[in-house]
Amino acid sequence: MEDLVLHLIAEYHVLTYPIVTAVTFIEGESIVILCGAMAKQLRINIELLALFAFAGSFLGDQLYYYIGRRYGPPLLGRWPTLTHRIDWAFRLVKDHPTAFILSFRFIYGIRNIAPFVIGISGMSRARYFALNFLAAQIWAHSYAWGGYWLGQALERWLGSNRWLVVAGFVGMAVVIGGIGYLRQRRKLRGLDAARPPASPPPVEMSEATPSE
């Protein structure tokens, strides 16, 4: 996916920032880092990159919060393999709500489920809005500027060979994502195999009407 997005950005520069917003609406750490690292080559303004990444992340997590608030605990049944992480997220949002909201974007494994959990936990709309706004700003600027300085460091140390390292990072991200996906599929198959078969519905026996 990263390769496709970077190709679209290179070919259609005018779509750079809308693409970043669309990707970060779901999850887009790697795209923000790569765009930051390639800012000079792709003619990307880092502050605009951070702004549009903030917009996508903030709006996406606001939506997921409201979905969690609206549909409640039954929604979590969509992730049967993440039960332990979900329980951990509930404990964190209960014990350290402010710190959790400011940091969950940086915590691997609960990034995607955290806004749903926060919505289900019953946190007020105003409090989540304010903390999510601040957290999305921190996240967007950290990754945009982090990617930029990473690109500068690679250029200084490796020169033209830096793109081999960037390509390696992209390949590694794809491999890790694929392994994670396959592991989740295997866990789901294991859960399905361990689940007892559904019992057939009872057959109602109608009483015979005596003939007169």
C-alpha positions as CSV (number, residue, x, y, z in Angstrom):
1,M,0.0,0.0,0.0
2,E,2.8,2.4,0.8
3,D,4.3,1.9,-2.7
4,L,1.0,2.7,-4.3
5,V,0.4,5.8,-2.2
6,L,3.9,7.2,-2.9
7,H,3.4,6.5,-6.6
8,L,0.2,8.5,-6.6
9,I,1.8,11.3,-4.7
10,A,4.7,11.4,-7.1
11,E,2.5,11.3,-10.2
12,Y,-0.3,13.6,-8.9
13,H,1.4,16.1,-6.6
14,V,-1.8,18.2,-6.2
15,L,-3.3,15.2,-4.4
16,T,-0.5,14.7,-1.9
17,Y,-2.2,16.2,1.1
18,P,-5.7,14.8,0.5
19,I,-4.1,11.4,0.1
20,V,-2.3,11.8,3.4
21,T,-5.6,12.8,5.1
22,A,-7.4,9.8,3.6
23,V,-4.7,7.3,4.6
24,T,-4.3,8.6,8.1
25,F,-8.1,8.6,8.6
26,I,-7.5,4.8,9.0
27,E,-3.9,4.4,10.0
28,G,-0.9,6.0,8.4
29,E,2.2,6.2,10.5
30,S,4.4,4.7,7.8
31,I,3.1,7.0,5.1
32,V,3.7,10.1,7.2
33,I,7.2,9.0,7.9
34,L,8.0,8.1,4.3
35,C,6.5,11.4,3.0
36,G,8.6,13.3,5.6
37,A,11.7,11.4,4.6
38,M,11.1,12.1,0.9
39,A,9.9,15.7,1.4
40,K,12.6,17.3,-0.8
41,Q,12.1,14.9,-3.7
42,L,8.3,15.0,-3.5
43,R,8.2,18.8,-2.8
44,I,6.3,18.3,0.4
45,N,5.9,21.0,3.0
46,I,6.4,19.4,6.4
47,E,4.0,21.7,8.2
48,L,1.3,21.0,5.7
49,L,2.1,17.3,5.9
50,A,1.6,17.4,9.6
51,L,-1.6,19.5,9.3
52,F,-3.2,17.1,6.9
53,A,-2.0,14.0,8.8
54,F,-3.5,15.6,12.0
55,A,-6.8,16.1,10.2
56,G,-7.1,12.5,9.1
57,S,-6.0,11.0,12.4
58,F,-8.2,13.4,14.5
59,L,-11.4,12.9,12.4
60,G,-10.9,9.2,12.1
61,D,-10.5,8.7,15.8
62,Q,-13.5,11.0,16.5
63,L,-15.6,8.8,14.3
64,Y,-14.4,5.5,15.9
65,Y,-15.1,7.0,19.4
66,Y,-18.7,7.8,18.5
67,I,-19.1,4.3,16.9
68,G,-17.9,2.8,20.2
69,R,-20.1,5.1,22.2
70,R,-23.1,4.2,20.0
71,Y,-22.8,0.5,19.7
72,G,-21.1,-0.5,23.0
73,P,-19.4,-3.7,24.1
74,P,-21.0,-6.0,21.4
75,L,-18.9,-4.1,18.9
76,L,-15.7,-5.7,20.4
77,G,-16.9,-9.1,19.2
78,R,-15.4,-8.1,15.8
79,W,-12.0,-8.7,17.3
80,P,-12.1,-12.0,19.1
81,T,-8.3,-12.5,18.9
82,L,-7.6,-9.2,20.6
83,T,-9.4,-9.9,23.9
84,H,-6.3,-9.5,26.1
85,R,-5.3,-6.2,24.4
86,I,-8.9,-4.9,24.7
87,D,-8.9,-5.7,28.4
88,W,-5.6,-4.0,28.8
89,A,-6.9,-0.9,27.0
90,F,-9.9,-0.8,29.3
91,R,-7.6,-0.9,32.3
92,L,-5.5,1.9,31.0
93,V,-8.4,4.2,30.1
94,K,-9.8,3.6,33.5
95,D,-6.7,4.2,35.5
96,H,-4.9,6.7,33.4
97,P,-7.4,8.2,30.9
98,T,-5.5,11.4,30.0
99,A,-2.1,9.7,29.5
100,F,-3.8,6.9,27.5
101,I,-5.4,9.2,25.0
102,L,-2.3,11.2,24.6
103,S,-0.2,8.1,23.9
104,F,-2.3,5.3,22.4
105,R,-1.3,6.3,18.8
106,F,2.3,5.3,19.7
107,I,1.4,2.0,21.3
108,Y,1.6,-1.0,19.0
109,G,-1.3,-3.4,19.2
110,I,-4.0,-1.2,20.5
111,R,-3.7,1.8,18.1
112,N,-6.8,0.8,16.1
113,I,-9.1,-0.4,18.9
114,A,-8.3,2.4,21.4
115,P,-10.9,4.9,20.2
116,F,-13.7,2.3,20.2
117,V,-12.7,1.3,23.8
118,I,-12.6,5.0,24.9
119,G,-16.1,5.5,23.5
120,I,-17.4,2.4,25.2
121,S,-15.9,3.5,28.5
122,G,-18.2,6.4,28.6
123,M,-15.7,9.3,28.6
124,S,-17.4,12.6,28.0
125,R,-17.5,13.9,24.4
126,A,-15.9,17.3,25.4
127,R,-13.0,15.7,27.2
128,Y,-12.2,13.2,24.5
129,F,-12.5,16.0,21.8
130,A,-10.0,18.2,23.6
131,L,-7.5,15.4,24.4
132,N,-7.8,13.8,21.0
133,F,-7.2,17.2,19.3
134,L,-4.0,17.6,21.3
135,A,-2.9,14.0,20.9
136,A,-3.4,14.1,17.1
137,Q,-1.3,17.2,16.9
138,I,1.6,15.6,18.8
139,W,1.4,12.4,16.7
140,A,1.3,14.2,13.4
141,H,4.2,16.5,14.1
142,S,6.2,13.8,15.7
143,Y,6.0,11.5,12.6
144,A,6.2,14.2,10.0
145,W,9.3,15.9,11.4
146,G,10.7,12.5,12.5
147,G,10.5,11.3,9.0
148,Y,12.0,14.5,7.7
149,W,15.1,14.3,10.0
150,L,15.4,10.6,9.2
151,G,15.6,11.5,5.5
152,Q,18.2,14.2,6.2
153,A,20.3,11.8,8.3
154,L,20.1,9.0,5.6
155,E,21.1,11.5,2.9
156,R,24.1,12.7,5.0
157,W,25.3,9.2,5.8
158,L,24.4,7.2,2.8
159,G,24.0,9.7,-0.1
160,S,22.2,8.2,-3.1
161,N,22.1,4.8,-1.3
162,R,19.5,6.1,1.1
163,W,16.7,5.0,-1.1
164,L,17.8,1.4,-0.7
165,V,17.3,1.9,3.1
166,V,13.9,3.6,2.5
167,A,12.9,0.7,0.2
168,G,14.0,-1.7,2.9
169,F,11.8,0.0,5.5
170,V,8.9,-0.2,3.1
171,G,9.5,-3.9,2.4
172,M,9.9,-4.6,6.2
173,A,6.6,-2.8,6.9
174,V,4.8,-4.9,4.2
175,V,6.3,-8.1,5.6
176,I,5.5,-7.3,9.2
177,G,1.9,-6.4,8.2
178,G,1.5,-9.6,6.2
179,I,2.8,-11.7,9.1
180,G,0.4,-10.0,11.5
181,Y,-2.5,-10.5,9.1
182,L,-1.7,-14.2,8.7
183,R,-1.3,-14.7,12.5
184,Q,-4.8,-13.1,13.1
185,R,-6.3,-15.4,10.4
186,R,-4.7,-18.4,12.1
187,K,-6.1,-17.3,15.5
188,L,-9.5,-16.9,14.0
189,R,-9.4,-20.4,12.5
190,G,-8.3,-21.7,15.9
191,L,-11.2,-20.0,17.6
192,D,-13.7,-21.3,15.1
193,A,-12.4,-24.8,15.5
194,A,-12.6,-24.7,19.3
195,R,-16.1,-23.3,19.3
196,P,-18.6,-26.1,19.9
197,P,-21.1,-26.7,17.1
198,A,-24.4,-25.0,17.4
199,S,-27.1,-27.3,18.8
200,P,-30.1,-27.9,16.5
201,P,-33.3,-26.2,17.5
202,P,-35.6,-28.4,19.6
203,V,-38.4,-30.1,17.6
204,E,-41.8,-29.2,18.9
205,M,-44.0,-32.2,19.3
206,S,-47.6,-31.5,18.5
207,E,-50.1,-33.3,20.5
208,A,-52.4,-35.5,18.5
209,T,-56.1,-34.4,18.6
210,P,-58.3,-37.3,19.6
211,S,-60.8,-38.2,17.0
212,E,-64.5,-38.1,18.0
